[in-house]
Amino acid sequence: MRKFLFALAVLVLVAAAAFFFYLPKRIDAGMNGVAMKPPYTASDRARALHQRLFVADLHDDAFLWSRDLLERHDYGHVDLPRLEDGSVGLQVFATVTKSPRGQNFDSNPSDTDTITALAIAQRWPPRTWNSLLERALYQSERLHAAAAASGGRMQVVHTRAELSDVLKDARPVGGRMAAVLATEGLHPLEGRIENVDRMYDAGFRIMGLTHFFDNEIGGSAHGLTKGGLTPLGKQVVKRLEEKKMIVDLAHASPRVIDDVLAQATRPVIVSHTGVQGTCPGPRNLSDKHIRGIAATGGLIGIGYFNGAVCALDIPAIVKAMRYTADLVGVQHVALGSDFDGATRTAIDTTGLVLITQALLDAHFTDDEVVAIMGGNVRRLLLQLLP
C-alpha cells in the first residue's frame, strides 16, 4: 500500500508540475505563432529609415502569459529584447481578463470563461481567480514591476509629461521604450462605474469597451445581441472622457461604434483591426466607420492576423493601410499588431522593418512611413493623455 501511495504521490506531483510549469508555456508557444520565421531581412534603405523611426504599436497582450518580458524568448511575439531589436519606441500593452469557450468571430455567449484555468495554471494570485477587476489590476502590477526592473530600458507612461520625458532620449540607441496600459473590454468594471477610477489609478489609459462577448457596457462585434451602448455604457464613455482616458473601439459592435461616435468629444481609436474594403469580416471597419473615426481625429491600428487582413503576410497589412490612407488620410493610420493575442501573426516584433520596407515598396513617402510607423500614435498620445 505504501508503494502505491508513494507512486500516486509522485504521479500527482508530476501532473502538478506539468500543469503549473510546462502547460502554460506550451499553450503560449502554440497560440502565438508566426507565419514568417525570423531573422528578417530588408533593403539597406528600409533598414536605415527604420533605425531612425519612432515605432509605436497599439496592441499587445503579453501580460496574459507567464513569459518574463525582460528576457529573450524563442516563442510568442514580444519581449523587451525583441522590442529593442525592432526599434520599438512605444508599445501599448492590453490586459485580457475573460475569453469565452469556443471563441470565434461570429457569436459568443458571456457565460463561459477560459482565462480562469489559465490564471490558476500560471499561478496568478487567488484574488484573480474570481474577479475580472483583480485580473486587470494584477496584469497592471506585472507591467509596472517589469518596468521597474528594466534598468531604465522601459517606462510606463501615464501622462503627456511622462511621455515627453521618454521622448527626449534618442531611439533606438540609448533610449527608453514607453509602455502604455490598455484593457480588452470593460467587463473588469464589474458593472460599477466607480471602477473606472480604480483602473485609472492603476495606470490604465486606453480602454477597449468590449471584447469577444457582450458586456454591461454594450455589444461586441462577436456577441449574441451585438447591441449598442447600454445606459451604463453611455455614462462610462462620458466618465472616460472626463478622465482623459482614450476610448478604443476594437471588437465593438457596429451599433456601439455608432453610439460612441455620436457621443464622443475627443478622438477615439481602434487599436487592432482590419477594414472591410480589403478584408470583409465581422470585426473589420466599414468605410462609414473609418470616416467617422477619422472625423474625431482618431487612429485606426491595422492588425497583422488573418481575421484583420485576410492573409498572413506583409503585403496584406500594407494593402489595408493603403486603403485606409486613401480613404481618410495617412494621419489616421497606425500599427495595431494584436501580438500575443492568442493569434498567429505574419511576423514577431523583430520583423517590423518588413513593414517599413513594404510601405516604401507601396510608394509611401518617407514622411508617410514615419507617420504610420509611430508618428501618428506619438502625436495623438501627446494630445490625449492627461
N, C-alpha and C positions, 0 to 999 in steps of 0.2 A: 504493500500500500504506500509506504514512504517513497519508494522509487516512482510509483505512478504520480504521487502528488508533486514530487520534485520535477518530473518530466512535464507535468501540467503547468507548474510554475514557470519553468523555462520557456514553454510554448507561449504562455501569456506575456512574458517579458519580451520575447522576440516579436510577437504581434504588436505589442505596445510600442516598441522601438520603431518598427516599420511604420506604424500609424503616425507617430509624432515626428519622426526624423526623416524617413525615406519617402513616404507618400506625398507630402506637400511639395517637395522638390520635383518629384516625377509629374505631378499634376501641373505645376508651373511650367516645366520644360515642355510638356506635351501640349499645353493650351496656348502658349505664347511663342509660336514658331515663326520662321521667316521663309519666304519663297526663294529669296536670293541670299546665299550664304556669304558672310564676309570672308576675306577682306574685299573692300570695294575700291575700284579704280576709276579715275576720271581724268579728263584732259588737264594739261598744265594751266590753261586759262581758268577752268572751273575751279581747280584746287586753289589757285591764287586768289580768286574772288571769294571763295568760301572762307578762306582763312581770315579775311578782313570783315566778314559779315557779323552782325549781331543776329544770331539764330534763336528763334523762340518757338516753342511748340505748346499748343493749347491743351493737350490732354494726354496724361499717362496715369495708369492705375497700379504703379509699382508697389504701393503700400498695402495692397490686398494680399501680397505674398510675403513669405518669410525671408526672402532674399535680402541680404545686407547691402544697402545702397552704396556703401563706401568701398565695397570690394568688387573686383572684376569677376564676371561670371561668363561662362560659355553657353548660357541659356537665358531665355527671356529677352527683353528688348532694351532695357535701360539699367545702368548703374552709373555712379559718378565718374569712374574712369572712362567708360564708353561715351558718356555725355561730353566729357572733355575732348575725347578723340573726334567727336562730331562737331566740335566748336560751338556747342550749345551755350548760349548766354542766359537763357531763361526757360525753365521748364515748369509747366503747370502740373501739379500732382493732385489727382482726384481720389476721393475716398469712396469705396464701394461698400455698401452695408447690407444689401439684400439682393438676391437673384432668384427668380422662380425656377422650380424644377422643370426641365424640358424647355428651357429658354429659347425663344425664337423671335423672328422679326414681326410676326403677324398677329398673334393673340396670346396673351399670358394672363392668368389669374394672379391675384396678390396673396393667396392663402398658403403658398409654399415657399421654402427658402433653402438654398444650398450653402449659404455663407456660414450658417451656424456650425455645421460639421467641419468646414474649413477652418473656422476660428478656433474650435476646440483642438483640431489636429495640429494647428500651428502654435498651440499653447498661448493663445491670447488670454488676457485676464478673465476670470469668471464673470466680472461685471459686464463684459461684452457679449456674453452668450445669449442673453435675453433682451438686450437693449440696443436698438439701432443707433440711438444717440451716442451711447458709450462706444460703439464700434467706430463711429466717425471721430469722436474725441481721442480714442486710442491711436488711430492712424495719424491724427494731427500730432500727438505726442511723439510718435516714431519719427515723423518728418523733422520736427524741431530738434529731437535728440541727434539725428543724423547730421543735421547742420551744425549743431554744437560740437560734434566730434570730428568734423571735417577739416579742422585746422585752417579755417577761413576760406576753404575752397567753395563752399556753398552757404548762402544766407537766405533764410525765409524772409520775404518782404511782405509787409502789411500796409505800408503807406507809400505815397509818392516820394516822400523824403528818403525813405529807406531804399527804394528802387533807384533814385537819383544817385545815392551814395554808392551803390553797387556799380552803376554805370560809369562812375569816374575811373574805374580800373579798366585797362585795355583788355579786350578779349581777342584771342584765347590765352595769350601768354601773360601769366602773372595776374589774371583776373579772377573774379569770383563768379560763380553761377548763381543767379537769382532763382528762388523757388517760390511759387505761388500756390496756395492751398485752395482746392475746389471740392465740390461734392457731386456725386452722381445721384440726383434726385433728392427731394426734401422729405422723404419718409423719416429720416433721423429727427425731424422736428417732433415726431410722435404726436402730431395733431395740435401742438401748442406753439402759438406764435412767439411766446417769450423765449423759446429755444433758439430763435434767430439770434438773439443777443448772446446766448451761451456759445453758439458756433462762431459768432463774430469774435468774441473774447478768446476763443481757441485758435484764432488765426485765419478762419475761412474768409475768402474774399470773392470767390466765384461760386455761384450757386445754381446748379442744374435743378430744374423744377421736378422733372420726372425721370425715371429710368425705364426698365422694361415692363412696368405694370402701372396701372392707375393708382394714385395715392390720394391723400387728403387734400393735396394742393390742386390736382387736376388730372387730366387724361394723358396717357402715354401713347405714342405712335404705335406701340406694341401691346397696348392694354385691351381689355374686353370692351369697354364703352367708348374709349377714345373721345371723351367729352372735353369741355372747355375748363377754364379756371372755376374752381368752387368759390363760394363766398370767402372761405378761409384763404384760398389761393390769392384772391384779389387783395386781401389785407396783407398777405405775406409779401407780394410783389411791391406793394407800397412801402412796407417796412424795409425791404431790401434796398430800395432806392434811397430811403431816408438814411440808412446806414452806409450808403455809398458802396454797397456790395453789388457785384455785376451779375445780372441775370443771364443764365445760359439756357438756350432753348434746344440743346441736343436732346433727342429722344422725345421731345414734346409732340403731342398730337397736333394736327393742323388747327383744330379749334383753340387749343391753348396758345398756339403761336398767334392766331388772330386776336385773341383776348389780350395777350401781353402787348402786342403792337398797338392796340387801341388805347392801352393804359400807360405805356412807357413814356417817361420824360427824359430818359437817359439812353445812351447806346446800349444795345443788347448784343450778345454773341451767340454763335452756335459753335461749340468748341471742337466737335468732331462729327463730320457729316459728309454726305455726297450731295449731288444735285440731280434732279430728275432729268435735266437736259442731256446728261451723258450717261446716267445710270438710274433708270426707273426703279423705285423701291419704296417701301412704306416709311423708311426713316429719312429719306432724302428730300431736299428742299425743292419746292416748285418755284418757277420764275416769279410768281406773285410774292412768295415769302422771301426770296432772295432780294427782291426790290424793297420789300417792307423793312427787312433788317438793315439793308444799306441806308434806307431813308432815316433811320435812327442814328446813323453814323457808326453802326456796328461792324462786326467782323464775322466771317464765315471760315472756319477751320476745316480744310479738306483732309479726310481720313485716308489711310493707306491700306485699307482692308477691302475685301471683295464686296461686302454689302454697301460700301460707300461709292466705289468707283468701278465695280463690275469686272475687276481683274486684279491680279496680284503682281503688278509691275509699275514702274515709274511713269511710262507714257500715259497710263490711265489716270494717275494722280494729276499730272500736268494738264491733261485734257480737261479735267474738271475745273482746274484753276483758270485755264484759258477761257472756258465757257463763262465762268462767274465774272472774270475780269472784263470780258467783252460786254456782259450784260449790265454791270453796275460800276465797274472801275477797279483797277488794281488795288486801290486803297482799302478795299473791303475783303481782301483775300489773305488767308494765313495758313500756317501748318496746323493740322489737327490730327495727329497720328493715330490715336487710340492705342498707343503702345501699352503692353502688359494688361490689356483689357480682356483676357481670355479669348484672344483672337489672333489669327495668323495674318501677318502683315508682309508687305513686299520686302522690307529691309529692317534692320535694327537701327539704333540711333547713330551708329558709326557710318551709316550709308547715306547720310543727309547730303553729302556732296553730290550724290547722283541726282538729287532733285535740283540742285543748283545747275548741274550740267544739263539736265533736261529742259529747264526753263530757258537757258541760253540757246539750246538747240531749237526751242519753240519760238525763238526770235523775241523774247522779252529782253528789254534793255537792262544794263547793269543796275540802273536806279530802280527799275521794276522788280528785279530779283532781290535787291536789298529790302524793298518794302515787303514782299511776300514772305521772304525767309525769316523775318523777325521785326523789321522796322515798323510795320503796322501795329503789331502787338505792343511794342515799346511805346509808341505814340498813344495808343488807347489806354494803356495802364497808367501812364503818366497823367492822363486826363481824368481817369475814373477812380483810381484808388483814393482812399481817404487822405 
